[in-house]
Amino acid sequence: MKQVKHVSSYRKGHPNPQKFRENYFSLNGEWKFVFDEDDAGLLKGYQHQFPADCLTIVVPYPYQCEKSGINLPQKQCDVIWYEKELTLGHCADVMLVTFQSVDYKTTVFVNGKYVTTHEGGYDMFSADVAPFVTEGKNKITLRVEDTMSIDQIRGKQRWRKDSFTCFYTETSGIVRDVYLERLDRDHIRDFVLRADYAGKTLTAELAAPAGTEFTLTLKDADGKLVKSQTYAVTEENGAYVMQSDAVTGWSCENPYLYNVELTLARGGKTTDRILSYCGFITVACKDKRFYINGKDTYLKLVLNQGYWEDTITTPTEEEMIGDVELTLACGFNGARMHEHTPSPLNFYYMDLYGLYAWQECPSTNAYSYAAYRQYFKQFPRILHDHFSHPCILGYVLFNESWGINEVGESEEEQKLTADMYALVKQTAGGRFVISNDGWEHTLSDVITFHNYLDNYDDLKRLFDANLETVYTGGNAETVEHYKKFFAGNYRYQGQPMVFSEFAGIAFEKDDGKGWGYGKSVKTEADFLKRYGDMLRYIGERKELRGFCMTQLTDVYQEKNGLVTMDRREKVSAAELKKLHDRFE
């Protein structure tokens, strides 16, 4: 494991180095757990008296995985319940419980009383439980509903009894960390940091009580003061800008992180203090190219689906680090975080090591009015949760028309993607937004395409002609007899072009139960020859400014990773790096 210098806000065991407060404690560990097969728990009053014959689960791992202690991957139950007993020595003005992710619809009770309901399996939510707790023993109870509905935002989670094609074991319930913070009534309710390298500004967008004072402090990697500035908080939601002329930019070549401190005070008394960090970065798409801090940059990405054998989608800290180090060792400079939302700790390690990210909104698998409404609610919250991470270059709204299956011809579905694009651009800053990764683009800052033709000659035959058609104002197929670059009347407007899914090569020596794209190979040499052949075509198309190969790891039945699902090497990282180093 590489030796790295952590930011000052990092603490082993704390799940989010961007929002560290000293006064917190983890609620991970053993919780009571029950399957509510008949959805009778509310009638039976589980929120008041939990069943005596309950199971025990280890949070934050879903019951479908081994590390949870239950390990029932084939068990499908629409309603499950959790309960945690905790003893509080004292209660503060605000007792904030944060759930980093609960899949999918959660109702929170404390000591039998209703607190809040949250819908969405990929974003964080918090609840102030102070009005419901007392000193001494208390109970937090959750009712979680997670159905197989195909118009639910579910990413790669299957909606059938068994896994199939590229859809895998579902995850239900608590799947990320849970923790409690004791806070003063005057506290920082929320914030994001925008660290712009071109403008040399650090902006804190802050939610805090009016009448307080906010101090923003910037320190370098060694803890030396760069600048500190105090502002009067005159409204509950405000933006506070700090100018600093001499800052170092963050990039994959130099992932320089600054330490940040946010302090709130009233009448000279400090009421809240958060340690965080930032990286100064400016992302631009212009002249058909990507510029990061003014430097023309080629994106060499790998598809990362975020699955592990023993934890499914809830990796340990060591597993997160391992994947970041593996990605860099293979010569990639980024990862497309495909159909899932990593934890803030995972993004932290991408910030720390210097690895670019594309963040995606997990998909539904059918279009409906309910899905339409949930996209507009959930993805802005997902984006907001992780906005301060410098590694995130851009956002993918949809993937391969999943959940918008008729977008090629449907004006209603085209409007959905265009409206989502406009909404995300309001908050994305200079980051780019991709409307529909793979094909059938509408409004989009980058045009991407997917194809799994497995040799140079076939790629050249299809794309030499079709790319020229696109560049000259027409539409053309990304996959023969299947999908085109653009939906409806949308056409190319001079955006950067990225070949964002290809390869997916499987080995014949795999267990025979899985699959890959194209013909399988027998040896590592065969793999490198075939993959190198595809890269040769990409390299010849000089106007292409990035690629994303499929994929970093095997995922269950999909056996086309560079390593197995338990991270055993199939292809030499050093040899892959030689191929990727040719692209600049």
Buried (B, 14 or more C-beta within 10 A) or exposed (E): EEEEEEBBBBBEEBBBBBBBBEEBEBBBEEBBBBBBEEEEBBEEEBBEEBBEEBBEBBBBBBBBBEBBBBEBBEEBBBBBBBBBEBEBEEBBEBBBBBBBBBBBBBBBBBBEBEBBEBBBBBBBBBBBBBEBBEEEEBBBBBBBBBBBBBBBBBBBBBBEEEBEEBBBBBBBBBBBBBBBBBBBEBBBBEBBBBBBBBEBBBBBBBBBBEEBBBBBBBBBBEEEEBBEBEBEBEEEEBEBBBEBEEBBBBBBEEBBBBBBBBBBBBEEEEBBBBBBBBBBBBBBBEEBBBBBBEEEBBBBBBBBBBBBBBBBBBBBBEBBBBBBBBBBBBBBBBBBBBBBBBBBBBBBBBBBBBBBBBBBBBBBBBBBEEBBEBBEEBBBBBBBBBBBBBBBBBBBBBBBBBBBBBBBEBEEBBEBBBBBBEBBBEBBBBBBBBBBBBBBBBBBBBBBBBBBBBBBEBBBEBBEEBBEBBBEEBBBBBBEEEBBBBBBEBBBEEBBBBBBBBBBBBBEEBEEEBBBBBEBBEEBEBBBEBBBBBBBBBBEBEEBBBBBBBBBBBBBBBBBBBBBBEBEEBBBBEBBBEBBEEBE
